[in-house]
Amino acid sequence: MTSLKSKEERREHTRVKFADQVQIYPVVESKSGNIFEVQNNPIAVKAVDLCEGGIRLELSFPKPPSQIFKLNFRIHKDKTVDVYGKTTWFSGKFLGCKFIALDAETRQVIRDFIEKAG
C-alpha cells in the first residue's frame, strides 16, 4: 500500500490506501435525548484510505444516516477492530470520518498497519 502523505500535507497523521469493506452502525440520540444508541442494522460501505485519526469512506447512498458511527473493519486477516467516529466532511459519495473513541490497543493496531503499509 502507498502512503498518501505529501510534504505539503497538513494532516496530523500519515494516510494510506485501505480498500476494504467497513460495517457502519449509525449512532442516534435516544427518544429521551439523554443518551446515544447504536443502531442494530449495519450498513456495508467501502473504505478508501485510513490513518491513525480517521478513515475516508465511499458511500453507496446519497447522505450519511447520522453524524456519529460505530465502525467495524478488518485491519488484518485475523484482527477486526471497532471504533467510534464522527463525520468531519461529506462530498458526493465520499465521507471523512474522524475517530472519536479509540482505545490504546486499537490505536496501536492501526498505527502498526499504517507503518507497514506506508
C-alpha positions as CSV (number, residue, x, y, z in Angstrom):
1,M,0.0,0.0,0.0
2,T,1.2,3.5,-0.7
3,S,1.4,6.4,1.7
4,L,-0.7,9.4,0.6
5,K,1.1,12.0,2.7
6,S,3.0,14.7,0.8
7,K,5.3,17.4,2.1
8,E,2.6,20.0,1.7
9,E,0.1,17.8,3.5
10,R,-1.4,19.4,6.6
11,R,-2.8,16.2,8.1
12,E,-1.6,15.2,11.5
13,H,-1.2,11.5,10.6
14,T,0.1,9.6,7.6
15,R,-2.8,8.3,5.4
16,V,-2.5,5.0,3.5
17,K,-4.8,3.4,0.9
18,F,-7.2,1.0,2.6
19,A,-9.7,-0.5,0.2
20,D,-11.7,-2.8,2.3
21,Q,-15.3,-3.2,3.5
22,V,-16.4,-1.4,6.6
23,Q,-19.6,-2.0,8.6
24,I,-21.0,1.2,9.9
25,Y,-23.6,1.4,12.6
26,P,-25.4,4.7,12.8
27,V,-25.4,6.2,16.4
28,V,-28.5,8.3,17.1
29,E,-29.9,10.2,20.0
30,S,-32.3,8.1,22.1
31,K,-36.0,9.1,22.2
32,S,-35.4,10.7,25.7
33,G,-32.5,12.7,24.3
34,N,-30.3,11.7,27.2
35,I,-28.1,9.0,25.6
36,F,-27.0,7.8,22.2
37,E,-27.9,4.4,20.8
38,V,-26.0,2.3,18.3
39,Q,-28.4,1.1,15.7
40,N,-28.6,-2.7,15.1
41,N,-28.6,-2.8,11.3
42,P,-25.1,-2.1,9.9
43,I,-24.5,-0.6,6.5
44,A,-21.7,-2.0,4.4
45,V,-19.5,0.7,2.8
46,K,-16.1,0.7,1.1
47,A,-13.1,2.3,2.7
48,V,-10.7,4.4,0.6
49,D,-7.9,5.3,2.9
50,L,-7.0,5.1,6.6
51,C,-4.9,7.0,9.1
52,E,-4.4,6.8,12.9
53,G,-7.0,9.6,13.3
54,G,-9.7,8.5,10.9
55,I,-10.9,6.9,7.7
56,R,-12.4,8.0,4.3
57,L,-15.4,6.0,3.2
58,E,-17.1,5.7,-0.2
59,L,-20.9,5.6,0.3
60,S,-23.4,3.8,-1.9
61,F,-26.2,6.2,-0.7
62,P,-26.6,9.9,-1.1
63,K,-26.4,11.1,2.5
64,P,-24.9,9.8,5.8
65,P,-27.6,8.3,8.0
66,S,-26.1,10.0,11.1
67,Q,-23.1,12.2,12.2
68,I,-21.7,9.6,14.6
69,F,-20.9,5.9,13.7
70,K,-19.6,2.8,15.3
71,L,-17.3,1.3,12.6
72,N,-16.2,-2.3,12.4
73,F,-13.5,-3.4,9.9
74,R,-10.8,-6.0,9.5
75,I,-7.3,-4.5,9.9
76,H,-5.6,-7.8,9.4
77,K,-6.9,-11.2,8.3
78,D,-7.1,-12.2,11.9
79,K,-7.9,-8.8,13.6
80,T,-11.2,-6.9,13.5
81,V,-11.5,-3.5,15.2
82,D,-14.4,-1.5,16.5
83,V,-14.0,2.3,16.7
84,Y,-16.4,5.2,17.0
85,G,-16.1,8.1,14.5
86,K,-17.7,11.4,13.7
87,T,-18.4,12.8,10.2
88,T,-16.0,15.6,9.5
89,W,-16.9,16.2,5.9
90,F,-19.1,14.8,3.2
91,S,-18.8,15.4,-0.6
92,G,-20.6,13.5,-3.3
93,K,-20.2,9.8,-2.5
94,F,-17.3,10.3,0.0
95,L,-17.3,10.8,3.7
96,G,-14.5,11.7,6.0
97,C,-14.8,10.2,9.5
98,K,-12.6,11.2,12.4
99,F,-12.1,8.6,15.2
100,I,-13.5,9.9,18.4
101,A,-13.3,6.8,20.7
102,L,-10.3,4.6,20.2
103,D,-8.7,2.5,22.9
104,A,-4.9,2.3,23.1
105,E,-4.7,-1.2,21.8
106,T,-6.8,-0.5,18.7
107,R,-4.8,2.7,18.1
108,Q,-1.6,0.7,18.2
109,V,-3.0,-2.0,15.8
110,I,-4.0,0.8,13.3
111,R,-0.6,2.5,13.8
112,D,1.3,-0.7,13.1
113,F,-0.8,-1.4,10.0
114,I,-0.1,2.1,8.6
115,E,3.7,1.8,9.3
116,K,3.8,-1.5,7.4
117,A,1.7,-0.1,4.6
118,G,3.5,3.2,4.2
